[in-house]
Amino acid sequence: MKQPQVTYRGCVNAWECDQWGHQNVQFYLSKASDAQAALCAALGLPPSYFRQTRRAVLPVADRILFQRELRAGDILAIRSGVRSLDPAGTLRFFSAMRNEDTGGSAAFFETQARLTDLASGAPIPWPEPVMERAAALAGPFSDISPPPDITGPRAPGRIAEGLVLTYRGSVESWECDETETVPPRFHIARFADCANQLFRHLGIAKGTLREQNMGTAALDYDILYRVPVRVGKTVEIKSGLLEVREKVFRFFHHLLDSVSGEILTSIEVAAVFFDLTARKSVPAPEAVRANAQRLLAASGVI
Amino acid sequence: MSNFIETFRGRVTPQECDHLGHMNVQFYIAKVSDAAWTLMHAIGMTPDYIRTRRKALAAVRQDVSYLRELKAGDLVVIESGVLAAGEAKVTFYHRMNNVETGVLAMTAKVLTVNMDLDKRRAAPLAPEIRERAQAYRVREEGA
């Protein structure tokens, strides 16, 4: 039986942890991007290939489950496996991040990516040897299932009038990778930042949460990378609420081109509030429930 | 059989590169630092041990050979082992290879001292840690 291969090995550093005392979400993503590069090399696309061809393997969709908190000092590995490389050009693979001390699953990534020409931004066919290598590496990995489908309302694919403007800025060179494209990590850094603005509209400011010994933690991301985001672009983020369950609440962000209004990247997030001492999820604060209906209506969800 | 174990696998980012067009020296050390946690884990100094026993190995001297430059996007792997383990000191050895070319890019010999994290000073190494370290004894490249 085929086994996933180690595509990242490292640790959690103190400077990767946020005010909630655990590894910030953006560093899960940066480590998964390292894993993706290692998997591409295993498929016959090493770093020199990308330098010579001005091509890149860019994610188009990523579903991420955050399974356990990670703390400074934890040691990690990511193991990845190819699900398929379809004739239309979509590479499907997974990456499982594990705490190597406890053996516990920390996060799971189910990713779709395409070989992309950087000049045109258009997907291009994979070289024949890569197709063959992918076929040889692809396994059923029947014991490693894709994440379950998302239930509940989904993010509307249009920009409703009432969405909350949670970010306005520009894409800087220091957040881009060697292809001058924003990698997943910095999308997440922006989205995580603007989530706090959405929470403010839900009646719960970050400072208030801390005073109540509460934090927030992401459980589930569903990301669509619609258009590669390149250096120099002016962007904004509009956010909305999807639903508030007893403990889990769901919301979404659209990253837009400020000039054209085109949606570049979208993310749906499921998250919980948690008690910072017990490290257990707790019901959403009353203020969130009180403001939820108004925001749900404004978000075009109800 | 080699006692080296894989302790780091990752990638060089553009943010780690300087105006000479290659990974700046500080990030070789950052990766060695990352690798050290996995080697510490192997010899019994686990994250839980460090948090509860309040002892860990701290680097006091490094002897680094930068053998090849690394560029943004390069994939690297570090394998590590132990050169010596004494009463309170352990000498780690790390070798970093470029995954694509297989070329040795860096070696680092790191002298560490067992540190009491509350008293902030050196402390004797627990005998079981010293003993486990023996299983990871390696020799330097070219030695």
Interface residues (C-beta under 8 A of the other chain):
Chain A: V6 T7 Y8 R9 G10 C11 N13 K31 S33 D34 A37 A38 A41 P46 P47 S48 F50 R51 R71 G73 D74 I75 A77 E100 D101 W174 C176 D177 E178
Chain B: E6 T7 F8 R9 G10 R11 T13 P14 Q15 D34 A35 W37 T38 H41 T46 P47 D48 I50 R51 K71 A72 G73 D74 L75 V99 E100
